[in-house]
Amino acid sequence: MQQHSHSSSAVDIGGILDYGPFTSMQKLVVTLAALAIVMDGFDGQLIGFAIPMLIKEWGITKAAFAPAVAAGLVGMAVGSACAGIVADRIGRRLVLAASVFLFGAATIAIGFAPDVTTIAVLRFLAGLGIGGALPTASTMTAEFTPARRRTLAVTATIVCYPLGGMLAGLFAGAILPVLGWRGLFWIGGAVPVAYSLVLLALLPESARYLARKTARWPELCRLLARMARPAAPGTVFVDAVEAGAGHGAGFAALFQAGRARDTLAIWAGFFLVMLATYTAFSWLPTMLAAEGLPATLAGSGLTAYNLGGVIGSLGCALAITRYGSRWPLILASIGAAASAFMLQGVDFSANTTWLMIGLGLHGMFVIAVQATMYALCAYVYPTLVRATGTASALSFGRLGAILSSFAGAAVITSGGASSYLSLLGFSMVFTLLALALVQRHIPGLRRHAPAAEPAMPDPALATRSAR
């Protein structure tokens, strides 16, 4: 960002956003980002509900469908990495809208697919959009939310992914018997395509991003006025909160300023937790069907898993806000591993109620860990590399998701439910170890807030002094 001779009296965009009010304009942005992730989770998990019907209709094996599942996850990995880097350079708004449009359009096209190979190609394209939307939306939420509410807001945004998956389960239960798997994808893709136009119309660019682009300061002034923070034309902006976070942008900055250990630990945590979550997202209905449960009940298992995840993620976010992120994440990892191992003692066909409760508990702990790790990324990485840091971690996590596409099919075929649950349990044991290695965990309420929070100056006065 261009240096300015009056920077000592300039408006601190970080201070205004971190300690100012949470206005209706900011809440609108968080809501728009959250709805994008609802669409993301909805389209991302449709394939899991369609697989049992596709296997039956086309007469193929679970292993034959694994490459199609993997292709979508490879697309998500590539999309996550590219979207983060691009969003840190051209802005978050266009990247998010384009991501939503892409996965919607590709999902519609899946409804016309004649074979597994075509589905694999289209799932890759859909994955590019699905992968790009998650880190970009979480970054937007983080940068529009005051510090005291950031963890909860980011988690509430990310938890919309399992919420979208839960809605996909209800949707699939109603649509599959009537319109089949093709209708499932046609309708499931049309909604996000329409929503991408809503994002283009209503979503503003990130204020913290605009503050780093001198040529876009007039746009920032207009945005601040909409956020009840008026600034006069010609205002000089700085981000004092992150001034010491390092000046380098791009991938290399993730390993500078003492961030190398945290970056590697967060990558490992995302890899392992996403191995667990996508083993459930992609293969849980198939595993339950292989154990002899009817298709509707098999789909209900994934719905219970997602419902538990919504509840657990919000609860974990509240705990992190008060106590910091270290112990809530570690305890949730323990709960995830324990619940998976305990499910091995349940007779699925004889105790369907306990099965659903157990799957709900497991989803509650696993998704709580994954969803709140986005807030951890928002804390560890500064604005200049926040989208890149979050997207890189998520891309590494997608490698675990890709592994799940083959591992899930293999363990169900070779060892059934017991081996499947062991994969889930041990993934979360190692997730625990990775999160324990992170140094810069989000601090608790007492350590996060200053003893006497400084009052923010009137932006209008600050702008006059800046001029």
C-alpha positions in Angstrom: 0.0 0.0 0.0 1.3 3.5 -0.8 3.0 5.3 2.0 1.5 8.6 3.1 3.0 11.5 5.0 -0.1 11.9 7.2 -0.3 8.2 8.2 0.3 9.2 11.8 -3.1 10.8 12.0 -4.9 8.6 9.4 -8.0 6.5 10.2 -7.1 3.1 11.5 -9.4 0.7 9.6 -8.5 -2.2 11.8 -9.5 -0.4 15.0 -12.8 0.9 13.5 -13.8 -2.6 12.4 -12.4 -4.6 15.3 -13.8 -2.5 18.1 -16.7 -0.6 16.5 -20.4 -1.5 16.5 -21.8 -4.5 14.5 -24.1 -2.6 12.1 -26.9 -3.9 10.0 -24.7 -3.5 6.9 -22.1 -5.8 8.4 -24.7 -8.3 9.4 -26.0 -8.3 5.9 -22.6 -9.3 4.6 -22.3 -12.1 7.1 -25.8 -13.4 6.2 -24.9 -13.3 2.5 -21.7 -15.2 3.1 -23.5 -17.7 5.3 -26.2 -18.4 2.6 -23.4 -18.9 0.1 -22.1 -21.7 2.3 -25.6 -23.2 2.8 -25.6 -23.5 -1.0 -22.0 -24.9 -0.9 -22.9 -27.6 1.6 -26.2 -28.4 -0.3 -24.5 -29.0 -3.6 -21.4 -30.5 -2.1 -23.3 -33.3 -0.4 -25.9 -34.1 -3.0 -23.6 -36.7 -4.5 -23.6 -38.7 -1.3 -27.3 -39.1 -1.4 -27.3 -39.9 -5.1 -24.6 -42.6 -5.0 -26.8 -45.5 -3.8 -29.3 -44.9 -6.5 -26.6 -44.4 -9.2 -24.9 -47.7 -8.2 -28.2 -49.6 -8.4 -29.3 -47.9 -11.7 -26.1 -48.3 -13.6 -25.1 -51.7 -12.0 -21.6 -50.5 -10.8 -19.6 -51.2 -7.7 -18.8 -48.7 -4.9 -15.1 -48.8 -5.9 -16.1 -47.9 -9.5 -17.8 -44.7 -8.2 -14.8 -43.7 -6.0 -13.0 -41.8 -8.8 -16.1 -39.6 -9.4 -16.2 -38.8 -5.7 -12.4 -38.1 -5.7 -12.7 -35.8 -8.7 -15.0 -33.5 -6.9 -12.6 -33.4 -3.9 -9.6 -32.7 -6.2 -11.6 -29.8 -7.7 -12.3 -28.5 -4.2 -8.6 -28.6 -3.3 -7.6 -26.8 -6.5 -10.5 -24.3 -6.1 -9.5 -23.6 -2.5 -5.9 -22.8 -3.3 -6.6 -20.7 -6.3 -9.5 -18.8 -4.8 -7.5 -17.8 -1.8 -4.6 -16.4 -3.8 -6.9 -14.6 -6.3 -9.1 -13.2 -3.5 -6.0 -11.7 -1.8 -5.2 -9.9 -5.1 -8.4 -8.9 -6.8 -10.8 -9.0 -3.8 -13.2 -11.3 -2.1 -16.6 -10.3 -3.7 -16.1 -11.4 -7.3 -14.3 -14.6 -6.3 -17.2 -15.6 -4.0 -19.9 -14.8 -6.6 -18.0 -16.7 -9.3 -17.4 -19.7 -7.1 -21.2 -20.0 -6.3 -22.1 -19.7 -10.0 -19.6 -22.3 -11.1 -20.6 -25.0 -8.7 -24.3 -24.4 -9.4 -23.8 -24.6 -13.2 -21.7 -27.7 -13.0 -24.3 -29.4 -10.7 -27.0 -28.7 -13.2 -24.9 -30.3 -15.9 -24.4 -33.5 -13.7 -28.2 -34.1 -14.1 -27.5 -34.7 -17.9 -24.5 -37.1 -17.3 -24.6 -40.4 -19.2 -21.9 -42.2 -17.3 -19.5 -42.1 -14.3 -16.7 -40.5 -16.3 -18.8 -37.5 -17.2 -19.9 -37.2 -13.6 -16.3 -37.2 -12.5 -15.4 -34.3 -14.9 -18.4 -32.3 -13.8 -17.8 -33.0 -10.2 -14.2 -31.6 -10.6 -15.7 -28.4 -12.1 -18.3 -28.2 -9.3 -15.5 -28.8 -6.8 -13.6 -25.8 -8.1 -16.5 -23.6 -7.1 -17.3 -25.4 -3.9 -13.7 -25.2 -2.8 -13.4 -21.5 -3.7 -16.5 -20.4 -1.8 -15.6 -21.7 1.7 -12.4 -19.8 2.4 -13.6 -16.7 0.6 -16.9 -16.6 2.6 -15.1 -17.2 5.9 -12.6 -14.4 5.1 -15.4 -12.0 4.3 -17.2 -12.8 7.5 -13.9 -12.4 9.5 -13.2 -9.0 8.0 -16.7 -7.6 8.5 -17.1 -8.7 12.1 -15.8 -7.0 15.3 -13.1 -8.9 17.1 -15.3 -9.8 20.1 -17.8 -11.6 17.8 -15.5 -13.0 15.1 -15.1 -16.5 16.3 -18.8 -17.0 16.6 -19.6 -15.3 13.3 -17.0 -17.2 11.3 -18.1 -20.5 12.9 -21.8 -19.7 12.2 -20.9 -19.1 8.6 -18.9 -22.3 8.2 -21.5 -24.4 10.1 -23.8 -23.5 7.3 -22.0 -26.2 5.3 -23.4 -29.1 7.3 -26.7 -27.1 7.5 -26.7 -27.2 3.7 -26.0 -30.9 3.9 -28.9 -31.5 6.3 -31.2 -29.6 3.9 -29.8 -31.7 1.0 -30.8 -34.8 2.9 -34.4 -33.6 3.4 -34.4 -32.4 -0.2 -33.1 -35.7 -1.5 -35.7 -37.6 0.5 -38.5 -35.7 -1.2 -37.0 -35.4 -4.7 -35.3 -38.8 -5.4 -38.5 -40.9 -5.2 -40.3 -38.4 -7.6 -37.7 -37.0 -10.0 -34.8 -39.3 -9.5 -31.1 -38.4 -9.2 -31.2 -36.2 -12.4 -33.9 -34.0 -11.0 -32.0 -33.8 -7.7 -29.0 -32.2 -9.5 -31.1 -30.0 -11.9 -32.9 -28.3 -9.0 -30.0 -28.4 -6.7 -27.8 -26.5 -9.2 -30.4 -23.9 -10.3 -30.7 -22.3 -6.9 -27.0 -21.4 -6.4 -26.8 -20.1 -10.0 -29.6 -17.7 -9.1 -28.0 -16.8 -5.8 -24.7 -15.8 -7.5 -26.6 -12.9 -9.1 -27.9 -11.9 -5.7 -24.3 -11.8 -4.5 -23.2 -9.6 -7.4 -26.0 -7.2 -6.6 -25.8 -6.9 -2.8 -22.3 -8.0 -1.6 -19.7 -5.2 -1.1 -15.9 -5.7 -1.1 -14.1 -6.2 2.2 -13.2 -2.9 3.9 -9.9 -4.2 5.1 -9.0 -5.4 1.6 -10.0 -1.9 0.2 -7.8 -0.2 2.8 -4.8 -1.8 1.3 -5.6 -0.5 -2.2 -5.0 3.3 -2.3 -6.8 3.7 -5.6 -10.0 2.2 -4.0 -10.2 4.5 -1.0 -13.1 6.5 -2.4 -15.0 3.1 -2.6 -14.0 2.4 1.0 -15.3 5.8 2.1 -18.7 5.0 0.5 -18.7 1.5 2.2 -17.9 3.0 5.6 -20.8 5.4 5.2 -23.1 2.4 4.7 -21.6 0.9 7.9 -22.4 4.0 10.0 -18.7 5.1 10.0 -18.6 8.2 7.8 -15.3 9.3 6.3 -14.7 12.4 4.3 -13.3 12.3 0.7 -9.5 12.2 0.8 -9.3 10.2 4.0 -6.0 8.3 4.6 -6.4 4.8 5.8 -4.0 2.5 7.7 -4.4 -0.9 9.4 -2.5 -0.4 12.6 -3.7 -3.7 14.1 -1.9 -5.7 11.5 1.0 -3.2 10.7 3.5 -5.5 12.4 2.2 -8.7 10.8 4.7 -8.7 8.0 4.8 -7.0 4.6 5.0 -10.1 2.4 2.0 -11.5 0.6 1.5 -14.8 -1.0 2.3 -18.4 -0.1 5.8 -17.8 1.4 4.3 -15.4 4.0 2.6 -18.3 5.7 6.0 -19.5 7.0 7.3 -16.1 8.0 7.0 -14.1 11.3 7.0 -17.2 13.4 4.0 -18.8 11.6 5.7 -21.9 10.2 4.8 -24.3 13.1 1.2 -23.1 13.2 0.8 -23.4 9.5 2.1 -27.0 9.4 0.0 -28.0 12.4 -3.2 -26.4 11.0 -2.6 -28.1 7.7 -2.2 -31.5 9.4 -5.4 -30.8 11.5 -7.4 -29.9 8.4 -6.1 -33.0 6.5 -7.2 -35.3 9.3 -10.5 -33.7 10.3 -11.5 -33.5 6.6 -10.6 -37.2 6.1 -13.1 -37.9 8.9 -15.9 -35.5 7.7 -15.7 -36.4 4.0 -15.7 -40.1 4.8 -19.0 -39.4 6.4 -20.3 -36.9 3.8 -19.5 -39.2 0.8 -19.9 -42.7 2.2 -22.1 -42.8 5.3 -25.4 -43.5 3.5 -23.6 -46.2 1.4 -22.1 -47.8 4.5 -25.5 -47.9 6.3 -27.1 -49.3 3.1 -24.4 -52.0 3.0 -25.3 -52.9 6.6 -28.9 -53.7 5.4 -30.6 -50.4 6.4 -33.3 -49.1 3.9 -32.3 -46.2 1.7 -34.4 -43.6 3.6 -32.9 -44.6 6.9 -29.4 -44.6 5.5 -30.0 -41.0 4.3 -31.3 -40.1 7.7 -28.0 -41.1 9.2 -26.1 -38.4 7.3 -28.9 -35.9 8.2 -28.4 -36.7 11.9 -24.7 -36.3 11.5 -25.1 -32.8 10.0 -27.7 -31.7 12.5 -25.3 -32.7 15.3 -22.6 -30.7 13.5 -24.7 -27.6 13.4 -25.4 -27.8 17.2 -21.8 -28.7 18.1 -20.1 -26.1 16.0 -22.1 -23.2 17.5 -21.6 -24.6 21.0 -17.8 -24.9 20.4 -17.7 -21.4 19.0 -19.3 -20.0 22.2 -16.8 -22.0 24.3 -13.9 -20.7 22.3 -15.1 -17.1 22.7 -15.0 -17.5 26.5 -12.1 -20.0 27.0 -10.0 -19.7 23.9 -9.6 -22.3 21.2 -7.1 -24.8 22.6 -9.1 -26.8 25.1 -12.5 -26.7 23.3 -10.9 -28.1 20.1 -8.9 -30.7 22.0 -12.0 -31.9 24.0 -14.1 -31.9 20.9 -11.5 -34.1 19.1 -11.6 -36.5 22.1 -15.4 -36.6 21.9 -15.3 -37.3 18.2 -12.9 -40.2 18.5 -14.7 -41.7 21.5 -18.1 -41.6 19.8 -16.8 -43.3 16.7 -15.3 -46.1 18.7 -18.5 -46.5 20.9 -20.6 -46.9 17.8 -18.8 -50.1 17.0 -20.7 -51.7 19.8 -24.1 -50.8 18.4 -26.2 -53.3 16.4 -27.4 -51.0 13.6 -30.4 -53.0 12.5 -31.7 -53.7 16.0 -31.0 -50.3 17.6 -31.6 -47.6 14.9 -32.5 -45.0 17.5 -29.1 -45.4 19.3 -27.5 -45.4 15.9 -29.0 -42.0 15.0 -28.1 -40.6 18.4 -24.5 -41.9 18.1 -24.1 -40.5 14.5 -25.5 -37.2 15.7 -23.0 -37.0 18.6 -20.1 -38.0 16.3 -21.1 -35.3 13.8 -21.5 -32.8 16.7 -17.9 -33.2 17.7 -16.2 -33.7 14.3 -17.9 -30.8 12.6 -17.4 -28.6 15.7 -13.6 -29.1 15.2 -13.6 -28.5 11.5 -15.9 -25.4 11.5 -14.1 -23.6 14.3 -10.7 -24.2 12.7 -11.6 -21.6 10.1 -11.9 -19.1 13.0 -8.5 -20.2 14.1 -7.1 -19.4 10.6 -8.7 -16.0 10.7 -6.9 -15.4 14.0 -3.4 -16.8 13.0 -3.2 -15.0 9.6 -3.3 -11.2 9.0 -5.4 -9.5 6.3 -2.7 -9.5 3.7 -2.6 -13.4 3.6 -5.8 -14.3 5.4 -7.6 -15.7 2.4 -4.4 -17.4 1.2 -3.7 -18.9 4.6 -7.3 -20.2 5.1 -7.4 -21.5 1.5 -4.0 -23.2 1.8 -5.1 -25.0 4.9 -8.3 -26.0 3.3 -6.5 -27.2 0.2 -4.3 -29.4 2.4 -7.5 -30.6 4.1 -8.9 -31.5 0.7 -6.1 -34.0 0.3 -7.6 -35.8 3.3 -11.0 -35.5 1.7 -9.6 -37.0 -1.5 -8.1 -39.9 0.4 -11.5 -40.4 2.0 -13.1 -41.1 -1.4 -10.9 -44.2 -1.9 -10.5 -45.1 1.8 -14.2 -45.0 2.5 -15.0 -47.4 -0.4 -12.1 -49.7 0.6 -12.9 -50.0 4.3 -16.6 -50.5 3.7 -15.9 -53.3 1.1 -13.2 -55.0 3.2 -14.3 -54.6 6.8 -17.8 -53.1 6.9 -19.0 -50.8 9.6 -16.4 -51.7 12.1 -13.5 -50.7 9.9 -15.3 -47.6 8.7 -15.8 -46.4 12.3 -12.2 -47.2 13.1 -11.1 -44.9 10.2 -13.3 -42.1 11.7 -12.0 -42.6 15.2 -8.3 -42.7 14.5 -8.5 -39.7 12.2 -9.8 -37.7 15.1 -7.1 -39.0 17.5 -4.4 -37.6 15.2 -6.4 -34.4 14.7 -6.2 -33.9 18.4 -2.4 -34.3 18.3 -2.1 -31.7 15.5 -4.2 -29.1 17.2 -2.2 -29.5 20.4 0.9 -28.4 18.5 -0.6 -25.1 17.4 1.0 -22.2 19.4 -1.2 -19.2 18.5 -4.6 -20.5 19.6 -7.4 -17.9 19.9 -7.2 -16.4 23.4 -10.1 -16.6 25.8 -12.3 -13.7 26.7 -10.2 -12.4 29.6 -7.0 -12.4 27.6 -8.5 -11.3 24.3 -10.1 -8.0 25.4 -8.0 -5.2 26.9 -8.7 -4.2 30.5 -10.0 -0.9 29.4 -10.9 -0.8 25.7 -10.0 2.5 24.2 -12.8 4.5 22.8 -12.8 4.9 19.1 -12.5 8.5 17.8 -15.1 10.1 15.7 -14.2 9.1 12.1 -15.2 12.5 10.8 -12.7 14.2 13.2 -10.0 11.7 12.3 -10.5 12.4 8.6 -10.2 16.1 9.2 -7.0 15.7 11.0 -5.7 13.3 8.3 -6.2 16.0 5.7 
